Amino acid sequence: MLRAEMCKSCACQPGSVPNGCLQTQLDFLKSVHEGTPFRCHAPMDGKMCAGWVRARAEVVANPLPRDVVTLLDKWEYTPPDAAEIGGE
């Protein structure tokens, strides 16, 4: 399932908090590079992020520079928040 448009708090939305967070941007870009679906976090309805789909299409058409790929290959995804994995 795909969202019809980007959420206001999307990691792809300029000026949003996730767009200004380095960890989120690296997680997002790594998922775009790898083709790993990036799901919406607000609302957490399981739909695929519309911004991710757009970014993935762009990366498929125009691959990332080698130095960016090298950085992303070394990047480990940020672990989920404790609340998301059954914590407090």
C-alpha atoms as an extended CHARMM CRD file, in Angstrom:
* protein
*
        88  EXT
         1         1  MET       CA              0.0000000000        0.0000000000        0.0000000000  PROA      1               0.0000000000
         2         2  LEU       CA              1.2250000000        3.4580000000       -0.8930000000  PROA      2               0.0000000000
         3         3  ARG       CA              0.2460000000        6.8040000000        0.5730000000  PROA      3               0.0000000000
         4         4  ALA       CA             -1.2200000000        9.2340000000       -1.9580000000  PROA      4               0.0000000000
         5         5  GLU       CA              1.0330000000       12.0650000000       -0.7710000000  PROA      5               0.0000000000
         6         6  MET       CA              3.8560000000       12.8030000000        1.6340000000  PROA      6               0.0000000000
         7         7  CYS       CA              2.9760000000       13.2710000000        5.2990000000  PROA      7               0.0000000000
         8         8  LYS       CA              3.5880000000       16.7340000000        6.7190000000  PROA      8               0.0000000000
         9         9  SER       CA              6.2140000000       15.2010000000        9.0180000000  PROA      9               0.0000000000
        10        10  CYS       CA              7.8330000000       13.1010000000        6.2620000000  PROA      10              0.0000000000
        11        11  ALA       CA             11.5960000000       12.6750000000        6.2680000000  PROA      11              0.0000000000
        12        12  CYS       CA             11.4340000000       13.9960000000        2.6810000000  PROA      12              0.0000000000
        13        13  GLN       CA              9.4530000000       17.0930000000        3.6050000000  PROA      13              0.0000000000
        14        14  PRO       CA             11.7460000000       20.1420000000        3.7740000000  PROA      14              0.0000000000
        15        15  GLY       CA             11.5090000000       21.8480000000        7.1450000000  PROA      15              0.0000000000
        16        16  SER       CA             10.1060000000       18.8330000000        9.0180000000  PROA      16              0.0000000000
        17        17  VAL       CA             11.8970000000       17.5790000000       12.1370000000  PROA      17              0.0000000000
        18        18  PRO       CA             12.7940000000       14.2120000000       10.5150000000  PROA      18              0.0000000000
        19        19  ASN       CA             14.1580000000       16.0700000000        7.4870000000  PROA      19              0.0000000000
        20        20  GLY       CA             16.5730000000       17.8970000000        9.7830000000  PROA      20              0.0000000000
        21        21  CYS       CA             17.6810000000       14.8080000000       11.7270000000  PROA      21              0.0000000000
        22        22  LEU       CA             20.9480000000       13.3250000000       10.4650000000  PROA      22              0.0000000000
        23        23  GLN       CA             20.1890000000        9.8250000000       11.7800000000  PROA      23              0.0000000000
        24        24  THR       CA             16.7840000000        9.7690000000       10.1070000000  PROA      24              0.0000000000
        25        25  GLN       CA             18.2120000000       11.0700000000        6.8500000000  PROA      25              0.0000000000
        26        26  LEU       CA             20.9310000000        8.4100000000        6.8210000000  PROA      26              0.0000000000
        27        27  ASP       CA             18.3940000000        5.6730000000        7.6250000000  PROA      27              0.0000000000
        28        28  PHE       CA             16.1120000000        7.0060000000        4.8940000000  PROA      28              0.0000000000
        29        29  LEU       CA             18.8480000000        7.2860000000        2.2800000000  PROA      29              0.0000000000
        30        30  LYS       CA             20.2090000000        3.8300000000        3.1440000000  PROA      30              0.0000000000
        31        31  SER       CA             16.7370000000        2.3630000000        2.6670000000  PROA      31              0.0000000000
        32        32  VAL       CA             16.3940000000        4.1930000000       -0.6550000000  PROA      32              0.0000000000
        33        33  HSD       CA             19.8020000000        2.9000000000       -1.7970000000  PROA      33              0.0000000000
        34        34  GLU       CA             19.0740000000       -0.6920000000       -0.7200000000  PROA      34              0.0000000000
        35        35  GLY       CA             15.4710000000       -0.7150000000       -1.9200000000  PROA      35              0.0000000000
        36        36  THR       CA             14.2780000000       -1.5340000000        1.6030000000  PROA      36              0.0000000000
        37        37  PRO       CA             10.7520000000       -0.1090000000        1.9850000000  PROA      37              0.0000000000
        38        38  PHE       CA             10.5010000000        2.8680000000        4.3110000000  PROA      38              0.0000000000
        39        39  ARG       CA              7.1180000000        2.8750000000        6.0220000000  PROA      39              0.0000000000
        40        40  CYS       CA              5.2630000000        5.9100000000        7.3040000000  PROA      40              0.0000000000
        41        41  HSD       CA              5.8070000000        6.6900000000       10.9630000000  PROA      41              0.0000000000
        42        42  ALA       CA              2.9020000000        9.1210000000       11.3290000000  PROA      42              0.0000000000
        43        43  PRO       CA              0.4150000000        7.6130000000       11.1270000000  PROA      43              0.0000000000
        44        44  MET       CA              1.9020000000        4.1760000000       11.6590000000  PROA      44              0.0000000000
        45        45  ASP       CA             -0.5560000000        2.5420000000        9.2810000000  PROA      45              0.0000000000
        46        46  GLY       CA              1.9060000000        0.3040000000        7.4350000000  PROA      46              0.0000000000
        47        47  LYS       CA              1.6790000000        2.2480000000        4.1920000000  PROA      47              0.0000000000
        48        48  MET       CA              4.8200000000        2.8480000000        2.1810000000  PROA      48              0.0000000000
        49        49  CYS       CA              6.1940000000        6.3950000000        2.3610000000  PROA      49              0.0000000000
        50        50  ALA       CA              5.3560000000        8.3960000000       -0.7740000000  PROA      50              0.0000000000
        51        51  GLY       CA              8.5930000000       10.3580000000       -0.3730000000  PROA      51              0.0000000000
        52        52  TRP       CA             10.5620000000        7.0900000000       -0.2840000000  PROA      52              0.0000000000
        53        53  VAL       CA              8.9180000000        5.9040000000       -3.5050000000  PROA      53              0.0000000000
        54        54  ARG       CA              9.8640000000        9.1560000000       -5.2500000000  PROA      54              0.0000000000
        55        55  ALA       CA             13.4230000000        9.0280000000       -3.9220000000  PROA      55              0.0000000000
        56        56  ARG       CA             13.8050000000        5.3530000000       -4.8720000000  PROA      56              0.0000000000
        57        57  ALA       CA             12.6500000000        6.0670000000       -8.4340000000  PROA      57              0.0000000000
        58        58  GLU       CA             15.2200000000        8.8740000000       -8.6650000000  PROA      58              0.0000000000
        59        59  VAL       CA             18.0620000000        6.6620000000       -7.3480000000  PROA      59              0.0000000000
        60        60  VAL       CA             17.1620000000        3.8730000000       -9.7670000000  PROA      60              0.0000000000
        61        61  ALA       CA             17.2630000000        6.3620000000      -12.6470000000  PROA      61              0.0000000000
        62        62  ASN       CA             20.3300000000        8.2220000000      -11.3470000000  PROA      62              0.0000000000
        63        63  PRO       CA             22.4830000000        6.0790000000       -9.0320000000  PROA      63              0.0000000000
        64        64  LEU       CA             24.1450000000        7.6840000000       -6.0270000000  PROA      64              0.0000000000
        65        65  PRO       CA             27.8150000000        8.6860000000       -6.2050000000  PROA      65              0.0000000000
        66        66  ARG       CA             30.2510000000        5.9580000000       -5.1310000000  PROA      66              0.0000000000
        67        67  ASP       CA             31.4050000000        7.8590000000       -2.0070000000  PROA      67              0.0000000000
        68        68  VAL       CA             27.7950000000        8.1480000000       -0.7980000000  PROA      68              0.0000000000
        69        69  VAL       CA             27.2200000000        4.4350000000       -1.4290000000  PROA      69              0.0000000000
        70        70  THR       CA             30.3770000000        3.6190000000        0.5540000000  PROA      70              0.0000000000
        71        71  LEU       CA             29.1130000000        5.7000000000        3.4940000000  PROA      71              0.0000000000
        72        72  LEU       CA             25.6530000000        4.1070000000        3.3700000000  PROA      72              0.0000000000
        73        73  ASP       CA             27.1050000000        0.5940000000        3.2200000000  PROA      73              0.0000000000
        74        74  LYS       CA             28.9020000000        1.2940000000        6.5120000000  PROA      74              0.0000000000
        75        75  TRP       CA             25.8520000000        2.8900000000        8.1830000000  PROA      75              0.0000000000
        76        76  GLU       CA             23.8880000000        0.7050000000       10.6190000000  PROA      76              0.0000000000
        77        77  TYR       CA             20.1920000000        1.5080000000       10.8430000000  PROA      77              0.0000000000
        78        78  THR       CA             19.1730000000        3.3520000000       14.0030000000  PROA      78              0.0000000000
        79        79  PRO       CA             17.5140000000        0.9290000000       16.4420000000  PROA      79              0.0000000000
        80        80  PRO       CA             13.7710000000        1.4430000000       17.0430000000  PROA      80              0.0000000000
        81        81  ASP       CA             12.5880000000        3.4040000000       20.0610000000  PROA      81              0.0000000000
        82        82  ALA       CA             11.9110000000        1.2880000000       23.1530000000  PROA      82              0.0000000000
        83        83  ALA       CA              8.1590000000        1.9910000000       22.9190000000  PROA      83              0.0000000000
        84        84  GLU       CA              8.0910000000        0.5320000000       19.4050000000  PROA      84              0.0000000000
        85        85  ILE       CA              9.6410000000       -2.7460000000       20.5240000000  PROA      85              0.0000000000
        86        86  GLY       CA              7.5630000000       -3.2930000000       23.6510000000  PROA      86              0.0000000000
        87        87  GLY       CA              9.6060000000       -1.1890000000       26.0800000000  PROA      87              0.0000000000
        88        88  GLU       CA              8.3700000000        1.4630000000       28.4430000000  PROA      88              0.0000000000
